[in-house]
């Protein structure tokens, strides 16, 4: 067996059997197996809860590589999963983290590895009194359409769109307690605390124009290999996203449409305090709304591997930039090391 917490092996050879519609679970399990911190938390748990014990047994078998393909029947039974029902992987990811966190030791908090702490800042235009609320995310949902329905073609621009200052006015104006009335207000989100594992959800499922049903959005986006955040010199509690792509703003909108100059975003000035993240996993969804198939691309050592249930293969070519119309959850790992 590999030592707990050691870097992931480069010789990947253990697949997981799809019992019917368990590709979402296989994708999640293969990713967790490749994350030393998550694997260590699972191994260290002294819980007697069945699904924790089955996770430990499964990971031990995956490390031994005595079999080229493993079944997950005992684990799915302990989780009381209907193996013929397709579940949304993002929802199940959040549910299983919370379920696992309730069973592991207090000193080994899996939530801390993923939890993003953001602040929603609201500033009334009348009294200018700021209101700050902490918000907690395990993954950050990013739209691939702007407010005016223009396409967003990169993760970086989608993140900038999420972080931009938005003015709430007229029917959208919120109530100001100080002014005792609804007022024009500027609001924005910013990063207060960055996790070890930074995860983004690409919002690929949305309501069609008539509002009657959901559809899958097959828009291709570019995914940067690295992300950078710098500490704001104006606010010690704020981490500012710094684009590593020089032409990222030119990718906003359709047909090279320029960015609206009225859009205001927060930037960081030069500072020594920075956090860098490296892409390490992508969860793909192919198919339509309510059906389809999940698989993962995971970085291990210097290579990338495709984990598709029983089949595992090395990805031969590194795309630059990486583009995908199936990427659903995108995961980055802090390069600076664990905190």
C-alpha positions in Angstrom: 0.0 0.0 0.0 1.1 3.6 -0.6 1.9 5.7 2.4 -1.0 7.9 3.4 -0.9 11.4 1.9 1.8 10.5 -0.7 1.7 11.9 -4.2 -0.6 10.1 -6.5 0.9 7.1 -8.5 1.8 7.5 -12.1 0.9 3.9 -13.0 -2.9 4.1 -13.0 -4.5 0.8 -13.8 -7.7 0.3 -11.7 -11.1 1.0 -13.2 -14.5 1.0 -11.5 -17.5 -1.0 -12.8 -20.5 1.0 -13.8 -23.4 -0.8 -12.2 -26.0 0.8 -14.4 -25.9 4.6 -13.9 -23.1 5.0 -11.4 -20.7 6.9 -13.7 -21.2 10.0 -11.5 -20.0 8.1 -8.4 -17.0 6.5 -10.3 -15.9 9.9 -11.5 -16.0 11.3 -8.0 -14.3 8.3 -6.4 -11.4 8.3 -8.9 -10.8 12.0 -8.3 -10.8 11.7 -4.5 -8.5 8.7 -4.8 -6.0 11.0 -6.6 -6.1 13.7 -3.9 -3.8 12.8 -1.1 -5.4 15.1 1.5 -8.9 13.7 0.9 -7.6 10.1 0.9 -5.7 10.8 4.1 -8.9 12.1 5.8 -10.8 9.0 4.7 -8.0 6.6 5.9 -7.7 8.4 9.3 -11.4 8.2 10.1 -12.3 5.9 13.0 -16.0 6.0 12.1 -17.9 2.7 12.2 -20.4 4.0 9.8 -20.8 1.6 6.9 -20.1 3.9 3.9 -16.9 5.2 5.5 -15.6 1.7 6.1 -16.5 0.7 2.5 -14.7 3.8 1.2 -11.6 2.7 3.1 -11.8 -0.8 1.8 -12.3 0.3 -1.8 -9.4 2.7 -1.7 -7.2 0.0 -0.2 -8.1 -2.3 -3.1 -7.4 0.5 -5.6 -4.0 1.1 -4.2 -3.1 -2.7 -4.2 -3.9 -2.9 -7.9 -4.5 -6.6 -7.5 -7.5 -6.3 -9.8 -7.7 -4.2 -13.0 -11.3 -3.3 -12.4 -13.3 -3.1 -9.1 -17.0 -3.3 -8.3 -18.5 -0.7 -5.9 -21.6 -2.7 -4.9 -20.9 -2.7 -1.2 -20.3 1.0 -1.2 -23.4 1.8 -3.2 -25.5 -0.4 -0.8 -24.1 1.4 2.2 -24.9 4.8 0.6 -28.4 3.4 -0.2 -28.0 4.4 -3.9 -30.3 3.3 -6.6 -27.6 2.3 -9.1 -30.0 2.7 -12.1 -30.8 6.3 -11.3 -28.6 9.0 -12.8 -27.8 11.8 -10.2 -26.3 15.2 -10.9 -22.6 14.9 -10.0 -22.4 18.4 -8.6 -25.3 17.9 -6.2 -24.0 14.5 -5.1 -20.5 15.9 -4.7 -21.8 18.5 -2.2 -24.0 15.9 -0.4 -21.3 13.3 0.0 -18.8 15.9 1.3 -21.2 16.9 4.0 -22.1 13.3 4.8 -18.5 12.4 5.1 -17.6 15.5 7.1 -20.2 14.5 9.7 -18.4 11.2 10.2 -14.6 12.0 10.2 -12.5 13.2 13.1 -12.8 16.8 14.2 -9.2 17.5 13.3 -9.6 16.3 9.7 -12.2 18.5 8.1 -12.8 17.7 4.5 -15.0 20.8 4.2 -11.9 23.0 4.8 -10.2 21.6 1.8 -13.0 22.7 -0.5 -14.8 25.6 1.2 -14.6 29.0 -0.5 -15.5 31.9 1.8 -16.8 34.9 -0.2 -18.3 38.2 0.9 -21.3 39.7 -0.7 -20.9 43.4 -0.4 -23.9 45.7 -0.8 -23.5 49.5 -0.8 -26.6 51.8 -0.8 -26.2 54.8 -3.2 -28.1 57.1 -0.8 -26.5 56.5 2.6 -23.4 54.7 1.2 -23.6 52.4 4.2 -21.9 49.1 3.3 -23.4 45.7 4.3 -21.1 42.6 4.2 -22.3 39.0 4.4 -20.1 35.9 4.4 -21.2 33.3 1.9 -19.9 29.7 1.8 -19.4 27.6 -1.4 -18.0 24.1 -2.0 -17.9 25.0 -5.7 -18.5 28.3 -7.4 -21.3 28.3 -10.0 -20.3 30.2 -13.2 -22.7 31.2 -15.9 -21.6 31.0 -19.5 -24.0 33.7 -20.6 -23.8 37.4 -19.6 -26.8 39.3 -18.3 -27.6 40.4 -21.9 -27.5 36.7 -23.1 -24.1 37.0 -24.8 -21.9 33.9 -24.8 -19.0 33.7 -22.4 -16.2 31.6 -24.0 -13.7 31.2 -21.2 -13.7 30.3 -17.5 -11.7 33.4 -16.7 -14.3 35.7 -18.2 -17.1 33.7 -16.5 -15.3 34.3 -13.2 -14.9 38.0 -13.9 -18.6 38.2 -14.7 -19.4 36.6 -11.4 -17.1 39.1 -9.5 -18.2 42.2 -11.3 -20.0 45.1 -9.6 -23.8 45.0 -10.4 -26.2 47.9 -9.9 -29.6 47.0 -8.5 -32.2 49.6 -9.3 -36.0 50.1 -9.9 -37.8 46.8 -9.4 -34.5 45.0 -8.4 -33.6 47.6 -5.8 -33.1 46.1 -2.3 -34.4 47.4 1.0 -31.9 49.6 3.0 -32.4 49.4 6.7 -30.6 52.7 7.3 -32.7 54.6 4.8 -35.9 52.6 5.6 -36.8 52.2 2.0 -35.7 50.5 -1.3 -32.7 52.2 -2.8 -30.3 51.9 -5.7 -27.5 49.7 -4.6 -24.2 48.4 -5.9 -23.4 44.8 -5.0 -20.5 42.4 -5.7 -18.9 39.3 -4.5 -15.2 38.9 -3.5 -13.0 36.1 -2.2 -12.3 36.3 1.5 -10.7 32.9 2.0 -9.3 30.6 -0.7 -9.3 26.8 -0.3 -6.7 24.2 -1.0 -9.0 22.7 -3.7 -10.8 25.4 -5.8 -13.8 24.1 -7.7 -16.0 25.7 -10.4 -19.3 24.5 -11.7 -20.1 25.5 -15.3 -23.8 26.1 -15.4 -24.7 23.9 -18.4 -28.3 23.3 -17.5 -30.8 26.2 -17.9 -34.4 27.0 -18.6 -35.2 27.7 -22.3 -36.7 31.0 -23.3 -40.4 29.9 -22.8 -39.5 28.8 -19.3 -41.2 25.4 -19.7 -38.3 23.0 -19.5 -34.5 22.7 -18.9 -32.0 22.1 -21.6 -28.3 21.2 -21.8 -25.9 24.0 -23.0 -23.2 22.7 -25.2 -21.1 25.9 -25.5 -17.4 25.4 -25.8 -15.3 27.3 -23.3 -11.5 27.7 -22.8 -10.0 26.5 -19.5 -6.7 28.0 -18.2 -4.1 25.7 -16.9 -3.4 28.1 -14.0 -5.2 30.7 -12.0 -3.7 33.5 -9.9 -5.1 35.6 -7.0 -3.5 38.6 -5.4 -4.2 40.2 -2.0 -5.9 43.5 -2.4 -4.0 46.5 -1.0 -7.3 48.2 -0.2 -8.8 45.4 1.8 -6.8 42.8 3.8 -9.8 40.4 3.6 -10.0 40.4 -0.1 -8.3 38.1 -2.7 -8.5 39.6 -6.2 -8.6 37.3 -9.3 -5.8 38.2 -11.8 -6.2 37.0 -15.3 -3.3 35.0 -16.7 -4.6 35.3 -20.2 -3.6 38.6 -21.9 -6.6 38.7 -24.3 -9.2 37.3 -21.9 -11.4 40.4 -22.2 -11.5 40.1 -26.0 -13.2 36.7 -25.6 -16.3 38.2 -23.9 -19.5 37.9 -26.1 -20.2 36.6 -29.5 -18.1 37.2 -32.6 -15.4 39.0 -30.8 -17.8 41.5 -29.3 -15.9 44.0 -27.1 -16.6 44.2 -23.4 -19.1 46.8 -22.3 -16.9 49.7 -20.9 -19.5 50.3 -18.2 -18.8 46.9 -16.6 -16.8 47.5 -13.4 -14.6 44.8 -12.0 -12.2 44.7 -9.0 -8.5 44.3 -9.7 -5.4 44.0 -7.5 -2.4 46.1 -7.5 1.1 44.6 -7.5 1.7 42.9 -4.2 3.9 40.1 -2.9 0.9 38.2 -1.5 -0.5 35.8 -4.1 -2.0 32.4 -4.5 -1.5 30.3 -7.6 -3.7 27.4 -8.6 -3.0 24.6 -11.1 -5.7 22.7 -13.0 -5.8 19.1 -11.8 -9.2 17.6 -12.7 -12.2 18.1 -15.0 -15.5 16.3 -14.7 -17.2 16.0 -18.1 -20.9 15.4 -18.9 -21.9 14.2 -22.3 -25.5 13.9 -23.3 -28.6 16.0 -22.5 -30.6 17.2 -19.5 -31.7 14.4 -17.3 -29.5 11.7 -18.9 -26.0 11.2 -20.3 -22.7 10.1 -19.0 -19.9 11.4 -16.7 -16.2 10.8 -16.9 -13.1 12.5 -15.5 -9.8 13.8 -16.7 -7.3 13.9 -13.8 -3.7 15.1 -13.7 -1.3 12.6 -12.1 2.3 13.5 -12.0 3.2 15.1 -15.3 0.5 13.3 -17.3 -3.2 13.4 -17.7 -5.4 10.3 -17.5 -9.0 9.8 -18.7 -11.1 7.8 -16.2 -14.2 6.4 -17.9 -15.7 3.7 -15.6 -13.8 0.5 -16.4 -11.6 2.2 -19.0 -8.5 4.3 -18.1 -6.2 5.7 -20.7 -3.5 8.3 -20.8 -4.3 11.5 -22.6 -1.8 11.8 -25.4 -1.8 15.5 -26.3 -1.9 18.5 -24.1 -4.1 21.2 -25.6 -3.1 24.8 -25.3 -5.4 26.4 -24.6 -7.7 23.6 -23.3 -11.2 23.9 -24.8 -14.3 21.9 -23.9 -18.0 21.8 -24.6 -18.6 19.0 -22.0 -16.6 20.3 -18.9 -19.0 20.5 -16.0 -16.9 20.7 -12.9 -13.4 22.1 -13.0 -11.0 21.7 -10.1 -7.8 23.5 -9.3 -5.2 22.8 -6.7 -3.2 25.4 -4.8 0.4 25.3 -6.0 1.8 27.1 -2.9 1.2 23.9 -0.8 -1.2 23.1 2.0 -2.1 25.7 4.5 
